[in-house]
């Protein structure tokens, strides 16, 4: 999997390039390829983005993703545009393979001690973003963000994920 990390990092640097001509060309191709609607985007002028990555993490208009019933504590809203899979417990989720590999909570979190905090039968929600998705996460309820923990993981390029996976978007 080191191969994917070594190709993802340079590609990410390319997408941070501030050459206006290259940025507009790259964004235009991306919009055409993934059929992105600019009607939902807070800044629809692609020339306003300094880098492709700034477009990739574009902001949407506040009216684009309304919450059905924001005052109902029993209403659950997805935290991201994604392909969402929810499992009552991890045992059921083991039928599903993440990126072609089986997993456990301990391996997913890369920490057997931390994974014990979730108990013996935790539920699992997988929020899988595709290239055309809006790449921002949101808290869907009234929460206070606690400590952030960075979990080093395997990198997968978009090309591999979309074009060679049985779970691709095409």
Sine and cosine of phi, psi and omega as CSV:
sin_phi,cos_phi,sin_psi,cos_psi,sin_omega,cos_omega
0.00,0.00,-0.20,0.98,0.05,-1.00
-0.86,0.52,-0.53,0.85,0.00,-1.00
-0.84,0.54,-0.66,0.75,-0.03,-1.00
-0.94,0.33,-0.60,0.80,0.06,-1.00
-0.91,0.42,-0.67,0.74,-0.04,-1.00
-0.93,0.36,-0.42,0.91,0.06,-1.00
-1.00,-0.03,-0.49,0.87,-0.01,-1.00
-0.95,0.32,-0.66,0.75,-0.04,-1.00
-0.89,0.45,-0.75,0.66,0.04,-1.00
-0.89,0.46,-0.61,0.79,0.02,-1.00
-0.89,0.46,-0.64,0.77,0.05,-1.00
-0.88,0.47,-0.63,0.78,0.04,-1.00
-0.92,0.40,-0.63,0.78,0.05,-1.00
-0.87,0.49,-0.65,0.76,-0.02,-1.00
-0.96,0.28,-0.10,0.99,0.13,-0.99
-0.99,-0.12,0.02,1.00,0.03,-1.00
-0.88,0.47,0.65,-0.76,-0.03,-1.00
-0.97,-0.26,0.37,0.93,0.06,-1.00
-0.96,0.29,0.94,-0.34,-0.11,-0.99
-0.82,0.57,-0.65,0.76,-0.01,-1.00
-0.90,0.43,-0.73,0.69,0.01,-1.00
-0.90,0.44,-0.65,0.76,0.00,-1.00
-0.88,0.47,-0.76,0.65,-0.02,-1.00
-0.90,0.44,-0.67,0.74,0.03,-1.00
-0.88,0.47,-0.70,0.71,-0.03,-1.00
-0.91,0.41,-0.71,0.71,0.02,-1.00
-0.90,0.44,-0.68,0.73,-0.01,-1.00
-0.87,0.49,-0.70,0.71,0.03,-1.00
-0.89,0.46,-0.67,0.74,0.00,-1.00
-0.89,0.46,-0.72,0.70,0.01,-1.00
-0.87,0.50,-0.70,0.72,0.00,-1.00
-0.92,0.39,-0.70,0.71,-0.04,-1.00
-0.89,0.46,-0.72,0.70,-0.10,-1.00
-0.98,-0.21,0.13,0.99,0.08,-1.00
0.80,0.60,0.80,0.60,0.00,-1.00
-0.98,0.19,0.77,-0.63,0.09,-1.00
-1.00,0.03,0.80,-0.60,0.04,-1.00
-1.00,0.07,-0.07,1.00,0.02,-1.00
-0.90,0.44,-0.49,0.87,-0.04,-1.00
-1.00,0.01,-0.19,0.98,-0.14,-0.99
-0.99,0.11,0.70,-0.71,0.00,-1.00
-0.88,0.47,-0.64,0.77,0.05,-1.00
-0.89,-0.46,1.00,-0.08,-0.07,-1.00
-0.98,0.19,-0.21,0.98,0.00,-1.00
-0.99,0.17,0.95,-0.30,-0.08,-1.00
-0.92,0.40,-0.32,0.95,0.05,-1.00
-0.96,0.29,-0.23,0.97,-0.01,-1.00
-0.98,0.19,-0.23,0.97,-0.03,-1.00
-1.00,0.02,0.82,-0.57,-0.03,-1.00
-0.96,0.28,-0.47,0.88,-0.01,-1.00
-0.65,-0.76,0.29,-0.96,0.11,-0.99
-0.90,0.44,-0.65,0.76,-0.01,-1.00
-0.87,0.50,-0.56,0.83,0.04,-1.00
-0.92,0.39,-0.55,0.84,0.11,-0.99
-0.95,0.32,-0.66,0.75,-0.04,-1.00
-0.84,0.54,-0.59,0.80,0.02,-1.00
-0.98,-0.21,0.57,0.82,-0.06,-1.00
-0.85,0.53,0.47,-0.88,0.07,-1.00
-1.00,0.01,0.54,-0.84,0.06,-1.00
-0.97,-0.25,0.35,-0.94,0.09,-1.00
-0.89,0.46,0.54,-0.84,-0.04,-1.00
-0.89,0.46,-0.39,0.92,-0.01,-1.00
-1.00,0.03,-0.05,1.00,-0.08,-1.00
-0.95,0.31,-0.65,0.76,-0.04,-1.00
-0.84,-0.54,0.94,0.35,-0.03,-1.00
-0.93,0.37,0.57,-0.82,0.08,-1.00
-0.99,0.11,0.74,-0.67,-0.09,-1.00
-0.83,0.56,-0.79,0.62,-0.03,-1.00
-0.60,-0.80,0.99,0.16,-0.13,-0.99
-0.89,0.46,-0.34,0.94,-0.02,-1.00
-1.00,-0.04,-0.07,1.00,0.01,-1.00
-1.00,-0.05,0.93,-0.36,-0.04,-1.00
-0.91,0.41,-0.21,0.98,0.02,-1.00
-1.00,-0.03,-0.08,1.00,0.05,-1.00
-0.99,0.10,0.79,-0.61,0.01,-1.00
-0.92,-0.40,0.77,-0.64,-0.02,-1.00
-0.88,-0.48,0.63,-0.78,0.04,-1.00
-0.87,0.49,0.59,-0.81,-0.01,-1.00
-0.99,0.13,-0.13,0.99,-0.05,-1.00
-0.34,-0.94,0.37,-0.93,0.23,-0.97
-0.92,0.39,0.78,-0.62,-0.11,-0.99
-0.11,-0.99,0.04,-1.00,0.23,-0.97
-0.98,-0.18,0.90,-0.43,-0.16,-0.99
-0.96,-0.27,0.77,-0.64,0.11,-0.99
-0.81,-0.59,0.79,-0.61,-0.01,-1.00
-0.84,-0.54,0.74,-0.68,-0.02,-1.00
-0.83,-0.55,0.65,-0.76,0.00,-1.00
-0.89,0.45,-0.56,0.83,0.07,-1.00
-0.47,-0.88,0.29,-0.96,-0.07,-1.00
-0.89,0.45,-0.54,0.84,0.02,-1.00
-0.85,0.53,-0.66,0.75,0.06,-1.00
-0.92,0.40,-0.60,0.80,-0.04,-1.00
-0.94,0.34,-0.36,0.93,-0.01,-1.00
-0.91,0.42,-0.25,0.97,0.09,-1.00
-0.94,0.33,-0.39,0.92,0.00,-1.00
-0.99,-0.14,0.66,-0.75,0.00,-1.00
-0.94,-0.33,0.79,-0.62,0.06,-1.00
-0.99,0.12,0.87,-0.50,0.03,-1.00
0.77,0.63,0.60,0.80,0.08,-1.00
0.99,0.14,0.22,0.98,-0.03,-1.00
-0.74,-0.67,0.60,-0.80,0.11,-0.99
-0.96,0.28,0.27,-0.96,-0.04,-1.00
-0.49,-0.87,0.23,-0.97,0.18,-0.98
-0.75,-0.66,0.23,-0.97,0.03,-1.00
-0.88,0.48,-0.67,0.75,0.00,-1.00
-0.87,0.48,-0.68,0.73,0.00,-1.00
-0.96,0.29,-0.57,0.82,0.02,-1.00
-0.90,0.43,-0.65,0.76,0.00,-1.00
-1.00,0.03,-0.17,0.99,-0.02,-1.00
0.85,0.53,0.57,0.82,-0.01,-1.00
-0.31,-0.95,0.98,-0.22,-0.04,-1.00
-0.90,0.44,-0.50,0.86,0.00,-1.00
-0.96,0.28,-0.69,0.72,0.02,-1.00
-0.89,0.45,-0.63,0.78,-0.03,-1.00
-0.90,0.44,-0.44,0.90,0.02,-1.00
-0.91,0.42,-0.38,0.93,0.03,-1.00
-0.89,0.45,-0.35,0.93,-0.05,-1.00
-1.00,-0.02,0.01,1.00,0.04,-1.00
0.99,0.15,-0.10,-0.99,-0.11,-0.99
-1.00,0.07,-0.35,0.94,-0.02,-1.00
-0.69,-0.72,0.89,0.46,-0.03,-1.00
-0.95,0.30,0.50,-0.87,0.14,-0.99
-0.97,0.23,0.28,-0.96,-0.04,-1.00
-0.60,-0.80,0.75,-0.66,0.12,-0.99
-0.86,-0.52,0.77,-0.64,0.00,-1.00
-0.92,-0.38,0.88,-0.47,0.01,-1.00
-0.97,-0.26,0.98,-0.19,-0.11,-0.99
-0.97,-0.23,0.93,-0.36,-0.01,-1.00
-1.00,0.07,0.64,-0.77,0.11,-0.99
-0.96,-0.29,0.27,-0.96,-0.07,-1.00
-0.80,0.60,-0.62,0.78,-0.07,-1.00
-0.98,0.22,-0.16,0.99,-0.03,-1.00
-0.96,0.28,0.45,-0.90,0.12,-0.99
-0.92,0.39,0.88,-0.47,-0.14,-0.99
-0.99,-0.13,0.90,0.43,0.13,-0.99
-0.60,-0.80,0.56,-0.83,0.08,-1.00
-0.96,-0.29,0.45,-0.89,0.01,-1.00
-0.70,-0.72,0.51,-0.86,0.15,-0.99
-0.98,0.22,0.77,-0.64,-0.09,-1.00
-0.99,-0.13,0.15,0.99,0.01,-1.00
-0.50,-0.87,0.07,-1.00,0.01,-1.00
-0.98,0.21,0.99,-0.15,-0.05,-1.00
-0.77,-0.64,0.31,-0.95,0.17,-0.99
-0.91,-0.42,0.84,-0.54,-0.02,-1.00
-0.93,0.36,0.78,-0.62,0.03,-1.00
-1.00,-0.04,-0.51,-0.86,-0.03,-1.00
-0.93,0.36,0.75,-0.67,0.09,-1.00
-1.00,0.05,0.68,-0.73,0.01,-1.00
-0.85,-0.53,0.84,-0.54,0.05,-1.00
-1.00,0.06,0.83,-0.55,0.01,-1.00
-0.93,-0.37,0.95,-0.30,0.01,-1.00
-0.86,0.50,0.68,-0.74,-0.04,-1.00
-0.63,-0.78,-0.10,-0.99,0.01,-1.00
-0.99,0.10,0.68,-0.73,0.05,-1.00
-1.00,-0.07,0.65,-0.76,0.08,-1.00
-0.78,-0.63,0.74,-0.67,0.03,-1.00
-0.96,0.27,0.43,-0.90,0.04,-1.00
-0.88,0.48,-0.67,0.74,-0.04,-1.00
-0.85,0.52,-0.75,0.66,0.00,-1.00
-0.88,0.48,-0.73,0.69,-0.08,-1.00
-0.89,0.45,-0.76,0.65,-0.11,-0.99
-0.98,0.21,-0.69,0.73,-0.15,-0.99
-1.00,-0.01,-0.37,0.93,-0.09,-1.00
-0.89,-0.46,-0.02,1.00,-0.03,-1.00
-1.00,-0.07,0.57,-0.82,0.11,-0.99
-0.92,0.38,-0.25,0.97,-0.03,-1.00
-0.96,-0.27,0.35,0.94,-0.03,-1.00
-0.91,0.42,0.14,-0.99,-0.05,-1.00
-1.00,-0.04,-0.11,0.99,-0.03,-1.00
-0.99,-0.14,0.00,0.00,0.00,0.00
